[in-house]
Amino acid sequence: IDPEERFRENSDKGYALFVGRLAPEKGVDVLLKAWQKKSFLPLKILGDGPQAAELRKQAKGMNQVEFLGFVSPDRCGEYLEGAKFLIVPSLCYENFPRVIAESYSYGIPVLASSLGGFPEIVLDQETGLLFRPGDTDDLLDKIQWLLSHEYQRRAMQQNIRKIYATTYGSRTNYETLMGIYKKAITNRKG
């Protein structure tokens, strides 16, 4: 994520953040349904896609929801820096969305659906919280828990800092990749 392997500071400007493609499988409609039921804090949505117009229409009149459209990768960090937490409400099986590692570089806890590889990346109660895919009530419960447990949220930030330093740095990734290549070469020769 960051070739300089530096940990960025989070200024926590008190909003939740979604970053990604606006498509049905990404679950943004789940976020909007949750915010229609109860909005604990502002929600900023970064991204564009085939569902953008439909989602904007669904959010009409929701003052706490702001669509920012496509934001270049260099500017995405400005929004990550100010987020209280990132939400990844995917309804499909994803492996490793880059935005999770990017949010970790800012020490931001992640709320993610418990599908695919998310339970391996987002360690429940350690680096974020997992919720049942598509379940707005479970998502709202997790948001409320995170907002009412500031000590635990700060502990998550410390855990994220440690994990980011040991797992997501360029040196660690290089060594992992080289290990895979060496194993493949060894197995090819045998």
C-alpha positions in Angstrom: 0.0 0.0 0.0 2.7 2.5 1.0 6.2 1.9 -0.2 7.5 4.0 2.6 5.7 1.8 5.1 4.6 4.7 7.2 1.6 4.6 9.4 -0.7 7.6 8.8 -2.6 9.4 11.6 -6.3 9.4 11.7 -8.0 12.7 12.6 -11.5 11.2 13.2 -13.8 13.8 11.9 -16.8 11.7 13.0 -18.1 10.1 9.9 -18.5 6.6 8.5 -17.0 5.9 5.1 -17.7 3.6 2.2 -15.2 3.4 -0.7 -15.8 1.3 -3.7 -17.8 0.5 -6.8 -21.5 1.4 -6.7 -22.9 -1.9 -7.8 -25.5 -4.3 -6.3 -23.0 -6.9 -5.1 -21.2 -4.2 -3.0 -24.2 -3.8 -0.6 -24.4 0.0 -0.6 -28.2 -0.3 -0.6 -27.8 -2.1 2.8 -25.9 0.9 4.1 -28.7 3.3 2.9 -31.4 1.1 4.4 -29.5 1.1 7.7 -29.1 4.9 7.6 -32.9 5.2 6.8 -33.6 3.4 10.0 -31.1 5.3 12.2 -28.2 7.5 11.4 -25.7 7.7 14.2 -23.3 9.8 12.3 -22.7 11.1 8.7 -21.9 8.6 6.0 -19.6 9.6 3.1 -19.8 7.4 0.0 -16.9 7.5 -2.4 -17.2 5.8 -5.7 -19.2 5.4 -8.9 -20.8 2.6 -10.9 -23.9 1.3 -12.5 -26.0 1.6 -9.4 -25.0 5.3 -8.7 -28.2 7.0 -9.9 -30.5 4.4 -8.2 -28.6 4.8 -4.9 -28.7 8.6 -5.0 -32.4 8.3 -5.6 -32.8 6.0 -2.6 -30.8 8.4 -0.4 -32.9 11.5 -1.4 -33.7 13.5 1.7 -31.2 11.7 3.8 -29.1 14.7 5.1 -26.5 12.4 6.8 -25.6 10.7 3.5 -23.1 12.4 1.1 -22.2 10.9 -2.3 -18.8 12.2 -3.4 -18.6 10.3 -6.7 -15.3 9.0 -8.1 -12.4 10.2 -6.1 -8.8 9.6 -7.4 -6.7 7.2 -5.3 -4.4 10.1 -4.3 -7.4 12.0 -2.8 -9.0 9.0 -1.2 -6.5 9.2 1.6 -8.0 12.6 2.6 -11.3 10.9 3.4 -9.7 7.9 5.0 -7.8 10.2 7.3 -11.0 11.7 8.7 -13.1 8.6 9.0 -14.2 7.1 12.3 -14.5 3.7 10.6 -14.8 2.1 7.2 -17.8 0.0 6.2 -17.5 -2.8 3.7 -21.0 -4.2 3.3 -20.3 -6.6 0.4 -23.0 -9.2 -0.5 -20.5 -11.2 -2.7 -17.5 -13.2 -1.8 -14.5 -11.0 -2.0 -10.9 -11.9 -1.3 -9.0 -8.9 -0.2 -10.3 -5.4 -1.1 -7.4 -3.0 -1.1 -9.4 -0.4 0.8 -9.2 -2.5 3.9 -5.4 -2.4 3.9 -5.6 1.3 3.1 -7.9 2.0 6.0 -5.5 0.0 8.3 -2.7 2.3 7.2 -4.7 5.1 8.9 -5.6 3.0 12.0 -9.3 2.9 11.0 -11.4 0.0 12.3 -13.5 -1.8 9.6 -17.0 -3.0 9.8 -17.4 -5.7 7.2 -19.9 -8.4 6.2 -18.8 -11.8 7.3 -18.5 -13.2 3.8 -15.5 -14.5 1.8 -12.1 -13.5 3.1 -13.3 -10.7 5.4 -13.2 -12.8 8.6 -9.5 -13.4 8.0 -8.7 -9.7 7.3 -11.1 -8.0 9.7 -10.5 -9.7 13.1 -13.8 -9.4 15.0 -13.4 -7.2 18.0 -9.6 -6.8 17.3 -9.4 -4.7 14.1 -13.1 -4.2 13.5 -16.4 -5.9 13.6 -18.2 -8.4 11.3 -21.9 -8.3 10.6 -24.3 -10.7 8.9 -24.4 -9.9 5.1 -27.4 -7.8 4.2 -28.6 -7.5 7.8 -29.2 -3.8 8.4 -30.2 -4.4 12.1 -27.0 -6.3 12.8 -25.0 -3.6 11.0 -26.7 -0.9 13.2 -26.0 -2.9 16.3 -22.3 -3.1 15.4 -22.1 0.6 14.6 -23.8 1.5 18.0 -21.5 -0.9 19.8 -18.4 0.7 18.2 -19.6 4.2 18.9 -20.4 3.5 22.6 -17.2 1.6 23.3 -14.5 4.2 22.7 -11.9 2.4 24.7 -12.3 -0.8 22.6 -12.3 1.3 19.4 -9.0 2.8 20.5 -7.6 -0.6 21.3 -8.6 -1.7 17.8 -6.6 1.2 16.4 -3.6 0.0 18.4 -4.1 -3.6 17.1 -4.4 -2.3 13.6 -1.2 -0.4 13.9 0.7 -3.6 15.0 -0.9 -5.7 12.3 -0.3 -3.2 9.6 3.4 -2.9 10.5 3.9 -6.7 10.5 1.6 -7.8 7.8 0.9 -5.2 5.2 4.3 -3.6 4.7 6.1 -3.8 1.4 9.0 -5.8 2.9 6.7 -8.5 4.4 4.8 -8.7 1.1 8.0 -9.0 -0.9 9.3 -11.8 1.4 5.9 -13.7 1.1 5.9 -13.4 -2.7 9.5 -14.6 -2.9 8.7 -17.5 -0.7 5.8 -18.5 -3.1 8.1 -18.2 -6.1 10.8 -20.3 -4.4 8.3 -23.0 -3.5 6.9 -23.0 -7.1 10.4 -23.3 -8.6 11.3 -26.1 -6.2 8.1 -28.0 -7.0 8.7 -27.5 -10.7 12.2 -29.0 -10.6 11.0 -32.0 -8.6 
